[in-house]
Amino acid sequence: MSDEARAAAERQATFREVFSQPEYRAVYIASALSWFGDYVAKAAVTVLVYDQTQSVAMSAAAFAISYLPWLLGGPLLATVAERHPYRTVMVTADLVRMVLVGSIALVEMPAPLLLVVIFLCTLANPPSQAARSALLPMILAGDRLVVGLSVNLTTGQAAQVGGYLAGAAIAAVNPRVALAIDAGTYAASAVLIRLGVRARPPAMAAAHRSHLLRETADGFRIVFGTPVLRAIAVLVFASMLFAIVPEGLAAAWAATLGSSETGRGFSQGLIMAASPAGFIIGGLVTARLLRPDVRRALIRPFAVLAPLSLVPALFGPSAVGIAVMAAICGFSVAGMMPAANGLFVQALPHGFRARAFGVMQSGTQIMQGAAVLATGVLAEHNPIPRVVGLWSLAGVVLILLAATQWPSADRFNATAAAAARNQPGAVPAPADPLDQPVRQNGAHQGDARDVVEQVRLPGKIER
């Protein structure tokens, strides 16, 4: 890499530069609409199911069912995105979800059938999200990608807060109106992606397809068989074991802080809102104020700070104290994730990004679910502050151990350079993709075993 190219790669991107990319604007607006609509619908569906069944369990199932595709077959579904043009996958997923959500809004269904339709709708999430994740590096280059990822993550958190509030308010009057709004956001998203994103060939050419299961296994092989990717995955998964705990235990924790129903509700809302609020602030601050090299240097410190910020739970803080701890934890995760994601994507060869996203997203969901389940079981027999404090203290030790396996900057650079040689055309993304021709030459060469051997660079650079 020339000095000029290296300087361009290290230059801090601005929000204006990111949003100056027409394709990114289309993807961003489409995603923001879909995220907001999803959370509006989640709040509404729980109300709709509860009104029909008067069952808390059924209402909770309606909320939790959206996580099932990632837990049961997320990587397999994400692999589908690799076989088809990313734009086609995203538009098709939007249209399918528009029809299914619209049917719930228009047709009265018994609760079991409603749950089935919701599950079918959520099956479109993994391929759609994987396609979007794999598309972004083709639109944004260098630090623009990291800033773009930070904006996406921050917007997702804001959409969660706003969507839940709006959904609960609308559902109190008519939950079907909230579902109609969600269907409308999917329609708008499909139009934006279709008109605003260029057509590109599939990342995996038909000639290189084997079997869906083998292709999915290749995704796991490249993530865990490449030292750089494995180090990032382990650090991210470890962090997810702790960041979700305050939100997951918020209801039970709030019940221990006050006797009145109003006080408990306020405490629960404060605790649950604190982590997303911290995440939003952290994402904006780190993306705007920190240079790329500083963000990368802070990945491990932020990862350690996430559980460390929850250790003071041992001292039995008030609701405000818990909220402050949760906000710091959210800030830390937001400071770590975009930079880590940027490194991860840059180290991935073209043709594996959607599959790798499926592996990472499924792992994240499993870690979060396991953390809430484990701490919930422990809290059945121990005070919640003690459980959270000791769990987080163990997390500090775990992440410190994971951080010892962090590769050197030279190792990251060498892996990224090897991955870049597998990109279509082996050139960086143009400044304005809509004004440049899309290169059509070969997307996927060989399988994961070939690529892992290329990106390991054995014997050349040590940690």
Number of C-alpha atoms within 10 A of each C-alpha: 8 7 8 9 10 11 11 14 16 14 15 19 22 16 14 9 13 21 16 13 18 17 23 23 17 19 24 22 16 22 24 18 20 24 23 25 27 26 25 30 31 23 25 28 28 21 25 21 26 18 13 13 15 12 12 13 12 18 21 15 14 26 21 13 15 20 18 15 21 24 16 11 16 27 30 23 24 30 32 22 30 27 21 18 18 30 26 21 22 24 19 17 22 26 19 19 23 24 16 18 26 19 17 19 21 12 10 11 15 11 18 13 12 21 21 13 17 21 19 18 20 20 21 21 22 28 28 24 22 29 29 22 19 24 22 19 22 19 25 26 21 20 23 27 25 27 27 27 23 29 19 19 19 23 21 22 20 18 23 20 19 17 23 20 15 20 29 23 16 19 22 14 10 15 24 23 18 29 29 19 22 28 28 19 23 28 21 19 25 25 16 20 25 18 12 18 21 16 13 17 18 21 25 23 18 11 8 15 15 10 9 14 12 15 24 23 17 22 28 21 19 25 27 19 19 23 21 27 23 20 19 26 21 18 24 24 19 22 29 24 24 26 26 20 24 25 21 19 20 22 17 15 22 23 16 15 16 16 10 9 11 10 15 21 15 13 25 23 17 20 27 22 19 24 26 25 21 24 27 24 18 24 28 20 15 23 27 15 12 14 16 22 13 12 21 19 14 19 23 20 16 22 29 27 22 30 34 21 23 29 23 19 21 17 10 15 15 15 23 13 14 26 26 20 26 31 29 27 32 27 27 30 27 29 30 30 23 27 27 22 19 22 21 22 24 24 24 28 27 26 28 28 29 31 32 29 28 30 27 22 21 23 21 21 19 17 20 22 18 14 20 19 15 15 20 19 12 16 18 11 9 12 14 21 21 18 22 25 21 18 21 26 19 16 25 24 14 16 23 16 12 19 19 10 16 19 18 13 12 12 20 22 15 19 26 20 17 21 21 20 15 21 21 20 14 11 11 15 15 16 14 13 18 15 9 11 10 16 12 11 11 18 20 24 17 10 19 24 13 11 23 23 13 17 27 18 15 9 6 8 14 10 12
